[in-house]
Amino acid sequence: MTVFASQQPEDELETRRRAVLEVAVRIVAEEGPHALSLRRVASEAGGSTQLVYTLFGGKAGLADALYAEGFARLAEAGRRALEAAPPPGDPERVVAIGQAYLAFARAEPGFFAVMFGRAIPGFVPTRATRGTCRGTTFGRLVAEVQQCLDAGTLVAPDARDLARLCWVTAHGVAALDAAGMLSPDDPEGFVEEVLWTPLVAHRPS
């Protein structure tokens, strides 16, 4: 007898949900979005297509969940990086977030592709998902930059504008690395030097 998702214990549903996401993102990373189908994802996750539909509402819902999960993992990577960083107000914390961004892109290429690379043709995250996800990760960066402005370790008219400049820098490095365009012969410390570039320009004189 088929047991529908609504009848299964919540922890079992979450386990199945995570299994489906892991299979889906692996397929995207290893074979590309053309290989992503609900039937295949369900089969490799050990469930039924009906269960995947029940959990995610279809392929668009699965893509939206992948997008949200990617940002959740990115936020966690940033949180862990800040735990090992100097106290608030030190620009090293901003650099640490950039380094965590690059590390995430390297460790989770499938999620990174879904989040920023338009890996799934036609997929557009819902406004609610996009706002929540980007607000959480970018909001943390803005907060760290604001702490630096308050401490006088950086100088800028607006924390959000400087945070955006730092994000663009970090994303550029991560995207180039994901495309295989950063040379392994680059000198040690090259990435850190690049991440420092927008901050050095905003040091107090």
Contacts in CASP RR format, 6 or more apart in sequence:
PFRMAT RR
TARGET T0000
AUTHOR 0000-0000-0000
METHOD contacts of the structure
MODEL  1
MTVFASQQPEDELETRRRAVLEVAVRIVAEEGPHALSLRRVASEAGGSTQ
LVYTLFGGKAGLADALYAEGFARLAEAGRRALEAAPPPGDPERVVAIGQA
YLAFARAEPGFFAVMFGRAIPGFVPTRATRGTCRGTTFGRLVAEVQQCLD
AGTLVAPDARDLARLCWVTAHGVAALDAAGMLSPDDPEGFVEEVLWTPLV
AHRPS
2 48 0 8 1.000
2 50 0 8 1.000
4 50 0 8 1.000
4 51 0 8 1.000
4 54 0 8 1.000
5 13 0 8 1.000
5 16 0 8 1.000
5 51 0 8 1.000
5 54 0 8 1.000
5 55 0 8 1.000
6 54 0 8 1.000
8 16 0 8 1.000
13 55 0 8 1.000
16 45 0 8 1.000
16 47 0 8 1.000
16 51 0 8 1.000
16 55 0 8 1.000
17 55 0 8 1.000
17 56 0 8 1.000
17 65 0 8 1.000
19 45 0 8 1.000
19 46 0 8 1.000
20 41 0 8 1.000
20 42 0 8 1.000
20 45 0 8 1.000
20 52 0 8 1.000
20 55 0 8 1.000
20 56 0 8 1.000
20 62 0 8 1.000
21 62 0 8 1.000
21 65 0 8 1.000
21 66 0 8 1.000
21 69 0 8 1.000
22 45 0 8 1.000
23 41 0 8 1.000
23 44 0 8 1.000
23 45 0 8 1.000
24 36 0 8 1.000
24 41 0 8 1.000
24 62 0 8 1.000
24 66 0 8 1.000
25 66 0 8 1.000
25 69 0 8 1.000
25 108 0 8 1.000
25 110 0 8 1.000
25 111 0 8 1.000
25 114 0 8 1.000
26 110 0 8 1.000
27 35 0 8 1.000
27 36 0 8 1.000
27 40 0 8 1.000
27 41 0 8 1.000
27 44 0 8 1.000
28 35 0 8 1.000
28 36 0 8 1.000
28 66 0 8 1.000
28 110 0 8 1.000
28 113 0 8 1.000
28 114 0 8 1.000
28 119 0 8 1.000
28 120 0 8 1.000
29 109 0 8 1.000
29 110 0 8 1.000
29 113 0 8 1.000
32 119 0 8 1.000
33 119 0 8 1.000
33 120 0 8 1.000
33 121 0 8 1.000
36 59 0 8 1.000
36 120 0 8 1.000
37 59 0 8 1.000
38 49 0 8 1.000
38 52 0 8 1.000
38 53 0 8 1.000
38 58 0 8 1.000
38 59 0 8 1.000
38 62 0 8 1.000
39 49 0 8 1.000
41 52 0 8 1.000
41 62 0 8 1.000
42 48 0 8 1.000
42 49 0 8 1.000
42 51 0 8 1.000
42 52 0 8 1.000
45 52 0 8 1.000
52 58 0 8 1.000
52 62 0 8 1.000
56 62 0 8 1.000
56 64 0 8 1.000
56 65 0 8 1.000
60 123 0 8 1.000
63 114 0 8 1.000
63 120 0 8 1.000
63 123 0 8 1.000
63 125 0 8 1.000
64 123 0 8 1.000
64 125 0 8 1.000
64 126 0 8 1.000
64 129 0 8 1.000
66 111 0 8 1.000
66 114 0 8 1.000
66 120 0 8 1.000
67 114 0 8 1.000
67 115 0 8 1.000
67 123 0 8 1.000
67 125 0 8 1.000
67 129 0 8 1.000
67 130 0 8 1.000
67 133 0 8 1.000
68 125 0 8 1.000
68 129 0 8 1.000
68 132 0 8 1.000
68 133 0 8 1.000
69 111 0 8 1.000
70 108 0 8 1.000
70 111 0 8 1.000
70 112 0 8 1.000
70 114 0 8 1.000
70 115 0 8 1.000
70 133 0 8 1.000
71 115 0 8 1.000
71 133 0 8 1.000
71 134 0 8 1.000
71 136 0 8 1.000
71 137 0 8 1.000
72 133 0 8 1.000
73 104 0 8 1.000
73 108 0 8 1.000
73 111 0 8 1.000
74 100 0 8 1.000
74 101 0 8 1.000
74 104 0 8 1.000
74 111 0 8 1.000
74 115 0 8 1.000
74 137 0 8 1.000
75 136 0 8 1.000
75 137 0 8 1.000
75 140 0 8 1.000
77 100 0 8 1.000
77 101 0 8 1.000
77 103 0 8 1.000
77 104 0 8 1.000
78 96 0 8 1.000
78 97 0 8 1.000
78 100 0 8 1.000
78 101 0 8 1.000
78 104 0 8 1.000
78 137 0 8 1.000
78 140 0 8 1.000
79 140 0 8 1.000
80 100 0 8 1.000
81 96 0 8 1.000
81 97 0 8 1.000
81 98 0 8 1.000
81 99 0 8 1.000
81 100 0 8 1.000
82 93 0 8 1.000
82 96 0 8 1.000
82 97 0 8 1.000
82 140 0 8 1.000
82 144 0 8 1.000
84 96 0 8 1.000
85 92 0 8 1.000
85 93 0 8 1.000
85 96 0 8 1.000
86 92 0 8 1.000
86 93 0 8 1.000
88 144 0 8 1.000
88 147 0 8 1.000
88 151 0 8 1.000
89 144 0 8 1.000
89 147 0 8 1.000
89 148 0 8 1.000
89 150 0 8 1.000
89 151 0 8 1.000
89 152 0 8 1.000
89 153 0 8 1.000
90 148 0 8 1.000
90 151 0 8 1.000
90 153 0 8 1.000
91 148 0 8 1.000
91 153 0 8 1.000
91 154 0 8 1.000
91 196 0 8 1.000
91 199 0 8 1.000
91 203 0 8 1.000
93 144 0 8 1.000
93 147 0 8 1.000
93 148 0 8 1.000
94 141 0 8 1.000
94 144 0 8 1.000
94 145 0 8 1.000
94 148 0 8 1.000
94 166 0 8 1.000
94 199 0 8 1.000
95 192 0 8 1.000
95 195 0 8 1.000
95 196 0 8 1.000
95 199 0 8 1.000
97 140 0 8 1.000
97 141 0 8 1.000
97 144 0 8 1.000
97 166 0 8 1.000
97 170 0 8 1.000
98 166 0 8 1.000
98 170 0 8 1.000
98 173 0 8 1.000
98 195 0 8 1.000
99 191 0 8 1.000
99 192 0 8 1.000
99 195 0 8 1.000
101 170 0 8 1.000
101 171 0 8 1.000
101 174 0 8 1.000
102 170 0 8 1.000
102 173 0 8 1.000
102 174 0 8 1.000
102 177 0 8 1.000
102 191 0 8 1.000
104 111 0 8 1.000
104 112 0 8 1.000
104 174 0 8 1.000
105 112 0 8 1.000
105 174 0 8 1.000
105 175 0 8 1.000
105 177 0 8 1.000
105 178 0 8 1.000
106 174 0 8 1.000
106 177 0 8 1.000
106 178 0 8 1.000
109 178 0 8 1.000
110 119 0 8 1.000
112 174 0 8 1.000
112 178 0 8 1.000
113 119 0 8 1.000
113 178 0 8 1.000
114 120 0 8 1.000
114 123 0 8 1.000
116 171 0 8 1.000
116 175 0 8 1.000
125 133 0 8 1.000
138 163 0 8 1.000
138 164 0 8 1.000
138 167 0 8 1.000
139 163 0 8 1.000
141 163 0 8 1.000
141 166 0 8 1.000
141 167 0 8 1.000
142 159 0 8 1.000
142 160 0 8 1.000
142 163 0 8 1.000
144 163 0 8 1.000
145 154 0 8 1.000
145 156 0 8 1.000
145 159 0 8 1.000
145 160 0 8 1.000
145 162 0 8 1.000
145 163 0 8 1.000
145 166 0 8 1.000
146 159 0 8 1.000
148 154 0 8 1.000
149 155 0 8 1.000
149 156 0 8 1.000
149 159 0 8 1.000
149 162 0 8 1.000
152 204 0 8 1.000
153 203 0 8 1.000
153 204 0 8 1.000
154 162 0 8 1.000
154 199 0 8 1.000
154 202 0 8 1.000
154 203 0 8 1.000
154 204 0 8 1.000
155 202 0 8 1.000
155 203 0 8 1.000
155 204 0 8 1.000
155 205 0 8 1.000
156 162 0 8 1.000
156 202 0 8 1.000
162 198 0 8 1.000
162 202 0 8 1.000
165 198 0 8 1.000
166 195 0 8 1.000
166 198 0 8 1.000
166 199 0 8 1.000
169 194 0 8 1.000
169 195 0 8 1.000
169 197 0 8 1.000
169 198 0 8 1.000
170 195 0 8 1.000
173 182 0 8 1.000
173 191 0 8 1.000
173 194 0 8 1.000
173 195 0 8 1.000
176 182 0 8 1.000
182 191 0 8 1.000
END
